[in-house]
Amino acid sequence: AAPATPGRVHYHPDSPAKGAQWMKQIVSFDKLKLTNNLLDDNGHIILNSMHRYQPRFHVVYVDPRKDSEKYAEENFKTFVFEETRFTAVTAYQNHRITQLKIASNPFAKGFRDCDPEDW
């Protein structure tokens, strides 16, 4: 079995914010970065290839009371969306899928051998 990856949590860049602010716009996680590098020190979420993952979304209430740490275990709600479950992979068996991923990934410029209009 692959070694356990370090547990990491991604805090949304707009956090903390009041609920009214979250309700005004789409909550996007496009800044979240994934890696399979166990030595990563950039704060990216580390995944093992060929393992299944289920993202979870935690909403935490920031309690203004002085003794709020007593209630810390009660002041959050976790949401799981089954449709976000995925399997992490680092290589594809189908060449067409590899090409699609290269064409779709803005960070894969070095792998492209043609003009973006040809995609």
OpenMM code with the backbone's topology and positions (N, CA, C; nanometers):
from openmm import Vec3, app, unit

residues = "ALA ALA PRO ALA THR PRO GLY ARG VAL HIS TYR HIS PRO ASP SER PRO ALA LYS GLY ALA GLN TRP MET LYS GLN ILE VAL SER PHE ASP LYS LEU LYS LEU THR ASN ASN LEU LEU ASP ASP ASN GLY HIS ILE ILE LEU ASN SER MET HIS ARG TYR GLN PRO ARG PHE HIS VAL VAL TYR VAL ASP PRO ARG LYS ASP SER GLU LYS TYR ALA GLU GLU ASN PHE LYS THR PHE VAL PHE GLU GLU THR ARG PHE THR ALA VAL THR ALA TYR GLN ASN HIS ARG ILE THR GLN LEU LYS ILE ALA SER ASN PRO PHE ALA LYS GLY PHE ARG ASP CYS ASP PRO GLU ASP TRP".split()
positions = [
    Vec3(0.0840, -0.1191, 0.0000),
    Vec3(0.0000, 0.0000, 0.0000),
    Vec3(0.0876, 0.1242, 0.0000),
    Vec3(0.0346, 0.2286, -0.0587),
    Vec3(0.1057, 0.3563, -0.0618),
    Vec3(0.1053, 0.4180, 0.0778),
    Vec3(0.2112, 0.4920, 0.1099),
    Vec3(0.2138, 0.5556, 0.2425),
    Vec3(0.1015, 0.6583, 0.2554),
    Vec3(0.0549, 0.6772, 0.3769),
    Vec3(-0.0509, 0.7761, 0.4004),
    Vec3(0.0020, 0.9154, 0.3684),
    Vec3(-0.0806, 0.9937, 0.3023),
    Vec3(-0.0401, 1.1298, 0.2683),
    Vec3(-0.0633, 1.2209, 0.3875),
    Vec3(0.0156, 1.3271, 0.3985),
    Vec3(-0.0062, 1.4210, 0.5088),
    Vec3(-0.1449, 1.4840, 0.4967),
    Vec3(-0.2181, 1.4890, 0.6067),
    Vec3(-0.3503, 1.5505, 0.6050),
    Vec3(-0.3376, 1.7015, 0.5922),
    Vec3(-0.4056, 1.7577, 0.4959),
    Vec3(-0.4014, 1.9021, 0.4760),
    Vec3(-0.5434, 1.9534, 0.4535),
    Vec3(-0.5643, 2.0745, 0.4947),
    Vec3(-0.6933, 2.1401, 0.4772),
    Vec3(-0.6690, 2.2649, 0.3938),
    Vec3(-0.7591, 2.2915, 0.3007),
    Vec3(-0.7505, 2.4129, 0.2196),
    Vec3(-0.8497, 2.5142, 0.2742),
    Vec3(-0.8018, 2.6314, 0.3137),
    Vec3(-0.8894, 2.7380, 0.3595),
    Vec3(-0.9202, 2.8277, 0.2407),
    Vec3(-1.0466, 2.8527, 0.2188),
    Vec3(-1.0856, 2.9378, 0.1062),
    Vec3(-1.0226, 3.0755, 0.1234),
    Vec3(-0.9718, 3.1352, 0.0142),
    Vec3(-0.9040, 3.2646, 0.0248),
    Vec3(-0.9928, 3.3772, 0.0797),
    Vec3(-1.1255, 3.3646, 0.0675),
    Vec3(-1.2160, 3.4672, 0.1185),
    Vec3(-1.2513, 3.4464, 0.2657),
    Vec3(-1.1988, 3.3430, 0.3279),
    Vec3(-1.2306, 3.3129, 0.4676),
    Vec3(-1.1481, 3.4011, 0.5599),
    Vec3(-1.2000, 3.4305, 0.6760),
    Vec3(-1.3379, 3.4096, 0.7187),
    Vec3(-1.4278, 3.5189, 0.6622),
    Vec3(-1.5559, 3.4872, 0.6496),
    Vec3(-1.6537, 3.5839, 0.5992),
    Vec3(-1.7904, 3.5494, 0.6567),
    Vec3(-1.8760, 3.6459, 0.6589),
    Vec3(-2.0118, 3.6245, 0.7075),
    Vec3(-2.0917, 3.5464, 0.6037),
    Vec3(-2.1929, 3.4758, 0.6497),
    Vec3(-2.2764, 3.3960, 0.5611),
    Vec3(-2.3371, 3.4765, 0.4483),
    Vec3(-2.3743, 3.6015, 0.4761),
    Vec3(-2.4335, 3.6865, 0.3727),
    Vec3(-2.3374, 3.7058, 0.2552),
    Vec3(-2.2085, 3.7159, 0.2854),
    Vec3(-2.1108, 3.7325, 0.1770),
    Vec3(-2.1016, 3.6053, 0.0926),
    Vec3(-2.1017, 3.4884, 0.1572),
    Vec3(-2.0929, 3.3618, 0.0843),
    Vec3(-2.2149, 3.3430, -0.0060),
    Vec3(-2.3308, 3.3925, 0.0380),
    Vec3(-2.4542, 3.3744, -0.0378),
    Vec3(-2.4629, 3.4658, -0.1593),
    Vec3(-2.3796, 3.5689, -0.1673),
    Vec3(-2.3847, 3.6647, -0.2776),
    Vec3(-2.3221, 3.6122, -0.4062),
    Vec3(-2.2370, 3.5135, -0.3971),
    Vec3(-2.1589, 3.4728, -0.5139),
    Vec3(-2.1374, 3.3219, -0.5143),
    Vec3(-2.0891, 3.2734, -0.6247),
    Vec3(-2.0519, 3.1326, -0.6344),
    Vec3(-1.9241, 3.1126, -0.5541),
    Vec3(-1.9206, 3.0070, -0.4755),
    Vec3(-1.8006, 2.9756, -0.3980),
    Vec3(-1.7142, 2.8859, -0.4852),
    Vec3(-1.5992, 2.9368, -0.5250),
    Vec3(-1.5116, 2.8662, -0.6177),
    Vec3(-1.3829, 2.8232, -0.5476),
    Vec3(-1.3347, 2.7058, -0.5851),
    Vec3(-1.2088, 2.6548, -0.5311),
    Vec3(-1.1052, 2.6404, -0.6431),
    Vec3(-1.1075, 2.7331, -0.7380),
    Vec3(-1.0158, 2.7243, -0.8511),
    Vec3(-0.8711, 2.7530, -0.8140),
    Vec3(-0.8455, 2.8051, -0.6968),
    Vec3(-0.7075, 2.8290, -0.6516),
    Vec3(-0.6476, 2.7065, -0.5823),
    Vec3(-0.7310, 2.6087, -0.5524),
    Vec3(-0.6855, 2.4864, -0.4862),
    Vec3(-0.5933, 2.4086, -0.5803),
    Vec3(-0.4806, 2.3652, -0.5311),
    Vec3(-0.3852, 2.2900, -0.6133),
    Vec3(-0.3664, 2.1511, -0.5549),
    Vec3(-0.3580, 2.0524, -0.6431),
    Vec3(-0.3362, 1.9132, -0.6054),
    Vec3(-0.1987, 1.8696, -0.6526),
    Vec3(-0.1368, 1.7790, -0.5793),
    Vec3(-0.0058, 1.7269, -0.6186),
    Vec3(0.0076, 1.5831, -0.5708),
    Vec3(0.1018, 1.5109, -0.6298),
    Vec3(0.1357, 1.3780, -0.5788),
    Vec3(0.2764, 1.3791, -0.5176),
    Vec3(0.3314, 1.4971, -0.4977),
    Vec3(0.4647, 1.5137, -0.4404),
    Vec3(0.4554, 1.5138, -0.2881),
    Vec3(0.5006, 1.4052, -0.2253),
    Vec3(0.4939, 1.3945, -0.0800),
    Vec3(0.5812, 1.4980, -0.0088),
    Vec3(0.6785, 1.5543, -0.0790),
    Vec3(0.7679, 1.6535, -0.0191),
    Vec3(0.7216, 1.7971, -0.0435),
    Vec3(0.6019, 1.8139, -0.0968),
    Vec3(0.5494, 1.9465, -0.1287),
    Vec3(0.5482, 2.0356, -0.0051),
    Vec3(0.6019, 2.1568, -0.0200),
    Vec3(0.5987, 2.2514, 0.0917),
    Vec3(0.5249, 2.3799, 0.0532),
    Vec3(0.4409, 2.3698, -0.0511),
    Vec3(0.3646, 2.4857, -0.0978),
    Vec3(0.2213, 2.4871, -0.0464),
    Vec3(0.1856, 2.3911, 0.0371),
    Vec3(0.0507, 2.3864, 0.0909),
    Vec3(-0.0506, 2.3203, 0.0007),
    Vec3(-0.0048, 2.2573, -0.1076),
    Vec3(-0.0969, 2.1883, -0.1976),
    Vec3(-0.1546, 2.0645, -0.1293),
    Vec3(-0.2696, 2.0216, -0.1749),
    Vec3(-0.3308, 1.9002, -0.1218),
    Vec3(-0.2605, 1.7813, -0.1877),
    Vec3(-0.2070, 1.6910, -0.1075),
    Vec3(-0.1299, 1.5769, -0.1582),
    Vec3(-0.2212, 1.4556, -0.1737),
    Vec3(-0.2174, 1.3959, -0.2936),
    Vec3(-0.2985, 1.2785, -0.3246),
    Vec3(-0.2097, 1.1628, -0.3688),
    Vec3(-0.2566, 1.0421, -0.3458),
    Vec3(-0.1903, 0.9222, -0.3977),
    Vec3(-0.2614, 0.8783, -0.5246),
    Vec3(-0.1843, 0.8477, -0.6277),
    Vec3(-0.2419, 0.8000, -0.7520),
    Vec3(-0.3152, 0.6681, -0.7286),
    Vec3(-0.4242, 0.6498, -0.7991),
    Vec3(-0.5079, 0.5294, -0.7945),
    Vec3(-0.5795, 0.5117, -0.6606),
    Vec3(-0.5962, 0.6190, -0.5861),
    Vec3(-0.6747, 0.6172, -0.4633),
    Vec3(-0.8010, 0.7000, -0.4866),
    Vec3(-0.9089, 0.6618, -0.4196),
    Vec3(-1.0355, 0.7348, -0.4316),
    Vec3(-1.0426, 0.8408, -0.3228),
    Vec3(-1.0997, 0.9550, -0.3581),
    Vec3(-1.1123, 1.0664, -0.2650),
    Vec3(-1.2547, 1.1211, -0.2669),
    Vec3(-1.2967, 1.1710, -0.1520),
    Vec3(-1.4270, 1.2351, -0.1378),
    Vec3(-1.4049, 1.3707, -0.0713),
    Vec3(-1.4095, 1.4795, -0.1506),
    Vec3(-1.3926, 1.6117, -0.0894),
    Vec3(-1.5049, 1.6405, 0.0107),
    Vec3(-1.4699, 1.7158, 0.1131),
    Vec3(-1.5667, 1.7576, 0.2146),
    Vec3(-1.5560, 1.9080, 0.2316),
    Vec3(-1.6694, 1.9679, 0.2540),
    Vec3(-1.6802, 2.1128, 0.2683),
    Vec3(-1.7240, 2.1413, 0.4112),
    Vec3(-1.6402, 2.2115, 0.4880),
    Vec3(-1.6698, 2.2401, 0.6280),
    Vec3(-1.7041, 2.3880, 0.6448),
    Vec3(-1.8176, 2.4146, 0.7068),
    Vec3(-1.8560, 2.5515, 0.7410),
    Vec3(-1.8419, 2.5633, 0.8918),
    Vec3(-1.7605, 2.6590, 0.9343),
    Vec3(-1.7311, 2.6759, 1.0765),
    Vec3(-1.7882, 2.8090, 1.1238),
    Vec3(-1.8633, 2.8032, 1.2313),
    Vec3(-1.9165, 2.9239, 1.2938),
    Vec3(-1.8106, 2.9777, 1.3889),
    Vec3(-1.7734, 3.1040, 1.3705),
    Vec3(-1.6769, 3.1670, 1.4587),
    Vec3(-1.7558, 3.2301, 1.5724),
    Vec3(-1.7475, 3.1683, 1.6874),
    Vec3(-1.8234, 3.2091, 1.8052),
    Vec3(-1.7543, 3.3269, 1.8731),
    Vec3(-1.8230, 3.4401, 1.8908),
    Vec3(-1.7585, 3.5578, 1.9501),
    Vec3(-1.7412, 3.5506, 2.1028),
    Vec3(-1.8002, 3.4498, 2.1677),
    Vec3(-1.7883, 3.4408, 2.3143),
    Vec3(-1.6445, 3.4113, 2.3559),
    Vec3(-1.6084, 3.4586, 2.4742),
    Vec3(-1.4718, 3.4371, 2.5247),
    Vec3(-1.4420, 3.2895, 2.5484),
    Vec3(-1.5423, 3.2127, 2.5881),
    Vec3(-1.5212, 3.0704, 2.6152),
    Vec3(-1.5641, 2.9837, 2.4962),
    Vec3(-1.5469, 3.0376, 2.3762),
    Vec3(-1.5955, 2.9684, 2.2562),
    Vec3(-1.5282, 2.8326, 2.2332),
    Vec3(-1.4072, 2.8126, 2.2850),
    Vec3(-1.3400, 2.6835, 2.2647),
    Vec3(-1.4191, 2.5688, 2.3268),
    Vec3(-1.5026, 2.5963, 2.4263),
    Vec3(-1.5863, 2.4924, 2.4869),
    Vec3(-1.6882, 2.4373, 2.3876),
    Vec3(-1.7255, 2.5223, 2.2915),
    Vec3(-1.8301, 2.4855, 2.1960),
    Vec3(-1.7743, 2.4530, 2.0578),
    Vec3(-1.6431, 2.4423, 2.0468),
    Vec3(-1.5789, 2.4240, 1.9159),
    Vec3(-1.6316, 2.3021, 1.8409),
    Vec3(-1.6604, 2.1930, 1.9124),
    Vec3(-1.7068, 2.0712, 1.8455),
    Vec3(-1.8511, 2.0817, 1.7974),
    Vec3(-1.9229, 2.1822, 1.8431),
    Vec3(-2.0623, 2.2010, 1.8024),
    Vec3(-2.0766, 2.3050, 1.6928),
    Vec3(-1.9746, 2.3845, 1.6689),
    Vec3(-1.9865, 2.5016, 1.5820),
    Vec3(-1.9400, 2.4805, 1.4386),
    Vec3(-1.9673, 2.3641, 1.3821),
    Vec3(-1.9338, 2.3428, 1.2413),
    Vec3(-2.0332, 2.2463, 1.1792),
    Vec3(-2.0395, 2.2505, 1.0484),
    Vec3(-2.1236, 2.1581, 0.9721),
    Vec3(-2.0415, 2.1127, 0.8526),
    Vec3(-2.0417, 1.9834, 0.8280),
    Vec3(-1.9674, 1.9268, 0.7150),
    Vec3(-2.0655, 1.8858, 0.6065),
    Vec3(-2.0328, 1.9209, 0.4827),
    Vec3(-2.1156, 1.8852, 0.3676),
    Vec3(-2.0354, 1.7942, 0.2762),
    Vec3(-2.0987, 1.6880, 0.2292),
    Vec3(-2.0367, 1.5942, 0.1353),
    Vec3(-2.1270, 1.5859, 0.0136),
    Vec3(-2.0715, 1.6074, -0.1040),
    Vec3(-2.1448, 1.5966, -0.2289),
    Vec3(-2.0920, 1.4732, -0.3019),
    Vec3(-2.1736, 1.3695, -0.3070),
    Vec3(-2.1307, 1.2404, -0.3634),
    Vec3(-2.0773, 1.2550, -0.5055),
    Vec3(-2.1312, 1.3496, -0.5828),
    Vec3(-2.0889, 1.3653, -0.7229),
    Vec3(-1.9476, 1.4203, -0.7372),
    Vec3(-1.8846, 1.4592, -0.6262),
    Vec3(-1.7471, 1.5102, -0.6337),
    Vec3(-1.6429, 1.4026, -0.6049),
    Vec3(-1.6858, 1.2797, -0.5783),
    Vec3(-1.5919, 1.1700, -0.5521),
    Vec3(-1.5095, 1.1451, -0.6788),
    Vec3(-1.3799, 1.1201, -0.6623),
    Vec3(-1.2936, 1.0964, -0.7782),
    Vec3(-1.1787, 1.0036, -0.7422),
    Vec3(-1.1155, 0.9505, -0.8454),
    Vec3(-0.9946, 0.8693, -0.8307),
    Vec3(-0.8787, 0.9499, -0.8879),
    Vec3(-0.7736, 0.9657, -0.8098),
    Vec3(-0.6564, 1.0402, -0.8556),
    Vec3(-0.5711, 0.9499, -0.9447),
    Vec3(-0.5282, 1.0047, -1.0579),
    Vec3(-0.4410, 0.9310, -1.1496),
    Vec3(-0.3276, 1.0222, -1.1948),
    Vec3(-0.2152, 0.9624, -1.2283),
    Vec3(-0.1027, 1.0399, -1.2800),
    Vec3(-0.0715, 1.0043, -1.4245),
    Vec3(-0.1278, 0.8953, -1.4734),
    Vec3(-0.1058, 0.8550, -1.6130),
    Vec3(-0.2340, 0.7906, -1.6650),
    Vec3(-0.2620, 0.8128, -1.7919),
    Vec3(-0.3818, 0.7573, -1.8536),
    Vec3(-0.3429, 0.6508, -1.9542),
    Vec3(-0.4236, 0.5473, -1.9645),
    Vec3(-0.3986, 0.4413, -2.0615),
    Vec3(-0.4411, 0.4826, -2.2018),
    Vec3(-0.5345, 0.5741, -2.2117),
    Vec3(-0.5869, 0.6177, -2.3402),
    Vec3(-0.5186, 0.7483, -2.3803),
    Vec3(-0.4505, 0.7484, -2.4951),
    Vec3(-0.3750, 0.8649, -2.5419),
    Vec3(-0.4661, 0.9856, -2.5648),
    Vec3(-0.5893, 0.9617, -2.6094),
    Vec3(-0.6821, 1.0722, -2.6354),
    Vec3(-0.7189, 1.1448, -2.5050),
    Vec3(-0.7311, 1.0707, -2.3966),
    Vec3(-0.7602, 1.1327, -2.2662),
    Vec3(-0.6412, 1.2173, -2.2224),
    Vec3(-0.5206, 1.1662, -2.2433),
    Vec3(-0.4003, 1.2420, -2.2087),
    Vec3(-0.3980, 1.3744, -2.2852),
    Vec3(-0.4257, 1.3700, -2.4142),
    Vec3(-0.4260, 1.4916, -2.4962),
    Vec3(-0.5335, 1.5892, -2.4507),
    Vec3(-0.6513, 1.5368, -2.4138),
    Vec3(-0.7593, 1.6218, -2.3648),
    Vec3(-0.7178, 1.6930, -2.2361),
    Vec3(-0.6545, 1.6204, -2.1453),
    Vec3(-0.6104, 1.6795, -2.0192),
    Vec3(-0.5033, 1.7864, -2.0433),
    Vec3(-0.4116, 1.7617, -2.1342),
    Vec3(-0.3073, 1.8594, -2.1650),
    Vec3(-0.3695, 1.9845, -2.2248),
    Vec3(-0.4652, 1.9667, -2.3148),
    Vec3(-0.5304, 2.0807, -2.3790),
    Vec3(-0.6141, 2.1612, -2.2794),
    Vec3(-0.6689, 2.0954, -2.1784),
    Vec3(-0.7587, 2.1614, -2.0831),
    Vec3(-0.6872, 2.2211, -1.9633),
    Vec3(-0.5663, 2.1793, -1.9368),
    Vec3(-0.4950, 2.2216, -1.8164),
    Vec3(-0.4104, 2.3453, -1.8467),
    Vec3(-0.4424, 2.4595, -1.7856),
    Vec3(-0.3647, 2.5801, -1.8142),
    Vec3(-0.2198, 2.5719, -1.7667),
    Vec3(-0.1876, 2.4745, -1.6812),
    Vec3(-0.0514, 2.4600, -1.6305),
    Vec3(0.0305, 2.3610, -1.7125),
    Vec3(-0.0255, 2.3064, -1.8203),
    Vec3(0.0432, 2.2051, -1.9006),
    Vec3(0.0965, 2.2621, -2.0319),
    Vec3(0.1277, 2.3898, -2.0345),
    Vec3(0.1746, 2.4540, -2.1577),
    Vec3(0.2971, 2.3844, -2.2172),
    Vec3(0.3865, 2.3366, -2.1333),
    Vec3(0.5091, 2.2725, -2.1795),
    Vec3(0.4857, 2.1416, -2.2532),
    Vec3(0.3681, 2.0798, -2.2355),
    Vec3(0.3373, 1.9533, -2.3011),
    Vec3(0.2683, 1.9724, -2.4350),
    Vec3(0.2295, 2.0951, -2.4668),
    Vec3(0.1556, 2.1215, -2.5903),
    Vec3(0.2527, 2.1383, -2.7059),
    Vec3(0.2203, 2.0721, -2.8170),
    Vec3(0.3071, 2.0804, -2.9345),
    Vec3(0.2376, 2.1473, -3.0519),
    Vec3(0.1289, 2.2233, -3.0248),
    Vec3(0.0576, 2.2883, -3.1333),
    Vec3(-0.0018, 2.4191, -3.0832),
    Vec3(-0.0587, 2.4942, -3.1764),
    Vec3(-0.1251, 2.6207, -3.1469),
    Vec3(-0.2565, 2.5945, -3.0743),
    Vec3(-0.2925, 2.6750, -2.9737),
    Vec3(-0.4180, 2.6525, -2.9005),
    Vec3(-0.5412, 2.6488, -2.9921),
    Vec3(-0.5370, 2.7172, -3.1056),
    Vec3(-0.6526, 2.7162, -3.1962),
    Vec3(-0.6717, 2.5790, -3.2617),
    Vec3(-0.5673, 2.4959, -3.2621),
    Vec3(-0.5765, 2.3629, -3.3236),
    Vec3(-0.6381, 2.2598, -3.2321),
    Vec3(-0.6596, 2.2936, -3.1037),
    Vec3(-0.7142, 2.1973, -3.0098),
    Vec3(-0.8543, 2.1622, -3.0481),
] * unit.nanometer
topology = app.Topology()
chain = topology.addChain("A")
for resn in residues:
    res = topology.addResidue(resn, chain)
    for name in ("N", "CA", "C"):
        topology.addAtom(name, app.Element.getBySymbol(name[0]), res)
